Amino acid sequence: MSDTFIPSFWMKNKHLQTLYQTFFRKIIKTNFEVEKFILEDGDFLESYWLKTKNSNTTTPLVIIFHGLAGSYKSPYINGIMHSLTKAGYNTVLMHFRGCSGKVNTLPRSYHSGETGDALYFINSLKNRFPETRLFAVGYSLGGNMLLKLLGEFKDNSPLSGAVSISPPMELDTCANAINQGFSHIYERHLVNDLKKGLIKKYAVNDIESYIGINIKGVKKLKTFWEFDSVYTAPIHGFESSQDYYTKCSSRQFLKDIHTPTLIIHSSDDPFMNTQMIPKKNEMSKNVHLELTKHGGHVGFIAGTFFSPEYYSEIKIVNFFKTLDKKLHNKN
């Protein structure tokens, strides 16, 4: 258990840690460069760029992957992009399909183990900016996806380093945990966001012919198990929600990661439970798990209620700067 992150007495509550940024963090008004990115199958996603001052062809670039139903509007995304650019990094947020506010064209969407889009996006950046060192940060769903992708890369990764914040590394365990007690409020909110996104797709695709239920049926879905059974699994080629959870949980990929990787996770995360925390022998020597006692889900807020410090953002910047220095000295 790490004792590096120590919140103030008033910020120890896991739900306050989880909800603080949503309700209290000030969003920095930002003029992003927006790029429509065409995927291999002809569908699209949108990437939002924020570049540091005096950016050039060798300025390191950090690719950001948001969490479930997240976007450029998410406070934690706004925060990390500004923290990184202030530290001298260019940043780009890769929205998952349909998450930037525009409905993607195909019936399919995204999920916790969908690494194909990220792989195609990262390779395109490597080709466009061959002199640029690439890093990546993933939050929650995006963190699980990133860890899975790093394991699939093995020793052929185009990334120089990566950080995963609050990843649901065992998806079925997390789907059960978030359906318990007060955490069910989070599940209800997130599932409602998923349902709204799916309902929008009915206007551009004959979704009912693919999944067998109409909009009224979608509105009745209440849990991740139900939503993933009806839509996520069949539309993305899985036999069932359990098949999807089993194949896409990143825990099994940690042993194959060759990229220097930091995982920051809290044992009081209300979206999960401690059963899904990997043991040391499940992770390669390139993976460091910082497990904190407090922090909630994508929280890790130090300082005080009125003068917060965003611990995970400080850790991310320092982690990449340390790697940058090592790589520079090696060259």
N, C-alpha and C positions, 0 to 999 in steps of 0.2 A: 504494500500500500504506500503510495507516495504521500509525503507530508509537505511537498513543495507548494501546493495550492492550499491556502488557508483563508477562507472567507471570514468576514467579520461576523460577530455573533448574530446580527440581524439578517445576514444573508445565507445562513446555513440551511434554511428550509429548501428542500429539493424542488418544490413547486414554484417558489419565488425565484430560484435560480433559473428554472425553465422558462418562466413567463416574463421575467423582468425586461428582456430586450423587446419583446413584442409590445408591451404596454408603456415602457418608460424610456427606451433608448431613442435619442434624437437622430433622425435620418439626415445625413448630409446631402443637400441637393447636388446632384451630379449630372453633368452633361456627358453621358456615355456615347461612345462610337458604337452604333448598332450595325451588325453585319448579318445578313441572311446567309446561312450556310446550307448548301444542298448536300444531302446524304446520298449514299450509294444507291438506295432504292428509289430515289427521286423525291422523297419527302424532304422536309426542311426543319431546321431549328434556328434559333437566333442566338448569336453570341454578343455579349456586351463588353466593350473594351474600356479600360481606364489605364492610361499610360502616365508614367512618371515624367517629370521635367527632364529635358535634355535626353529623351529616349533615342536610342540608336540601334543598329543591327545586332549589337552584342549585349544589349540590356537583357538580363534574365527575365523570363516570362513565367508567371504562375497561373495555371489553369484552375479555375474554381468550379466545383460541382456542388450544387445546392441539395437540400433535403427534399423530402416528399412535399409536393405542392409549393415548393419555394420558388423564388425568382429574384430578379434584381431589386425588388421591393422589400425583400426580407432584411430586417435590421442587421443580422449577423453577416449577410453577404455584403451589404453596404459598408459595414465596419471593417471586415477583413480586406476588402479591396482598397479602401483608403489607407489602412495601416501598412499594407504592402507597398503601395505606390509612394507613400511618404518615406518608406525605407529604401526606395530606389529600384523597385521591381515594377515591371509592366504586369497588368493582370487582365485576364479575360474570363468571363463567366459563360460557361457553356450551358445554356438552358436545355433541359431535357425536352423532348417533343411536346409541344403544346403548353409549355409552362411560362412563356414570355407574354402571354395574353392573346396569342394568335393560335387558332386551332390548326393542328397539323393535318395534312391532306389524307393520310392513310388511316385505315381502321385501327391499326396498332398504335401503341403509345410508348411508355417507358416503364421500367420496373427496377427493383433493387439489384438485379444481376445483369442488366442490359449493358454489356461492355462494348458491343459492336459500334455503337454511335460514338462513344468516347474514343475508341481506338482509331476510327476513321478521322475524327476531329484532331486528335493528337498527331497522327501521322501527317495530316495536311499542314499543321503548324510546323512540324519538323522540316517538311519540304520547302515551305515558304520562308522559313527563317533558319537556315542551316547553321548559322553562327551563334544562334541563341540557345542558352541553357534553359531547359524546361523543368519546371517543378509543378506539383499539383496538390490541391487541398480538397478534401471531400467532407461534407457534413451529413451525418445521419444516413439516409438512403444513399446519398452520393458518396459517403464514406465507405459503406459496404461495397458499392459498385467499384470504387477505386481500389480497394484491397483485393477484390476478386480479379480485377484487371492486372494488378501488379503480379499476382500469383500466376496468371496466364502468360504474362511477359517472361517470367522466370529471369534468365540472364540476358535477355534481349530487350531490355526496357529503354525507351527513348527519354525517360525521365531521370533526372539527377537526384531527386528526392521527393518524398510525399508525406503528407500529414492527413490522418483520418480522425475526425472529431465525432464522438458518440455514435460509432457505427453499430447497427443491429447485426452482429456477426453470426447470429443463429436465428433465422427469421421466424421459424415456427414458435420458438420459445418467446420471442418478442411479441408475436401476434397474440399469444396467450396472456402474457404479462400485462399488455396494455388494455386487455379486456377485463381487468380486475379492479375493483374498488374505484377510487377517485380517478385513476388513470383512464378509465373508460370515457371520461370527459374529453381527454385528448383524442382518443380513438374516434369518438363521435364527430369531433371537429374535422379531423383529417379525412375520415371516410366521406363526410359531406363535401369536402373540397374535391375529392376524387369523383364523386357522383356528379357534381356540377360540371367538371371537365368532360366526363363521359357523355352527359346529356347534350352538351354542345356539339359533340361529334355526330349525333344523330342527324343534325342539319346538313352535314356534308358527306355522310356515308350511310349505307343501309345497315346500321349496327345490329338491328334486330335479327337480320338474316345470319349474322355471324355468331351471336351469343344466345339467341333464342328468347330474349325477353324485351319487352317494350320499355318506354320511359317510366311508366308507372311501376314496373318491376324493379327498375334501377333505384327508384326513390325508396323502395322498401328495404334495401340492403343496409345493414347496421354495423357489421364488423369487417375487419380485414379478411378474415376467413371467407366470409360470404362474397365480398367484392372480388377477391382474388380467384375464388372458385368460378364465379359467373363470368368475369371479364379477363383479368390479368393472365390467368393460366391458359385458357383456350385460345385467346387471341394471339398469344406469343408462343404457342406450340408446346405447352406443358400438359401432362395428362391430368393434373389436378393441382389444387393449391399446395398440397403437401409436396408434390413433385417439384413444383416451382420453389418452394421454401428450401427443400433439401438440396437442389442443384445450385441455388444462387446464394446460399449462406457463405460468407467470406471466411469463416473460421477454418474451413478445410483447405483454404488456399494460402494461409499465412506461412506455412512451412516452405513454400516455393518462392517466396519473395526475395529477390536479390537487390532490389532498390532500397537505399537507406530510407526507412519508414518510421514515423512516430505516430502512435495511436494514443489519443487522450480520451479516457473514459472514466465515468464516475460510478462508483458502486451503488449510489442512490438514484441512479437514472430511473425516472418513473415510467419510461417507455419499455423498460427491460427488467431483468433480474440478474442476480450474480451467477446463475447457472450457465449463462452464455459467455462468461469471461474465459478466454483461452488460458491454458496452462503454459508454462515456459517452454516445455518440450514440444508444444504445438506450433511454435513460432521459429522462424529462421533467425540466425544471428543478426540479420539486417533489420529486424523489427524490434522496436522498443515500445513496450506498453507502459504508459504512465497511468496508473490506476489511482484515482483520488477518492477520498472518503465522501466528499461533498462535490456538488457541481451541477446536479440535475442533468437535463438533456440539452446539449449545446448551450450550456450556461457558463460555468467557470468564471463567475464574476467576483472579483476581489474588491478592495476598497470599501466604500460605504454606499448606502442606498442613494445618496445624493451626489456622491463623487466616485462613481464606479471605475474599476480598472478591469479591462477585458483580458484575463490571464491567458486564454488560449491564443489570442492574437499575438501577444508578446512572445509566447513559446514558438508559434509558427515562424515569425520573423527571425528570431534567434536561431532556430533550427536551420532555416535556409541559409542564413548568413554564415553559420559555422560550416555547412557543407560547401558553400561558395568558396570560402577561404581555403578549405582543404583541397578542393578541385583546382583552384588557382595555383596553389603552391605545388601541386603535383605536376601541373603543366609548365 
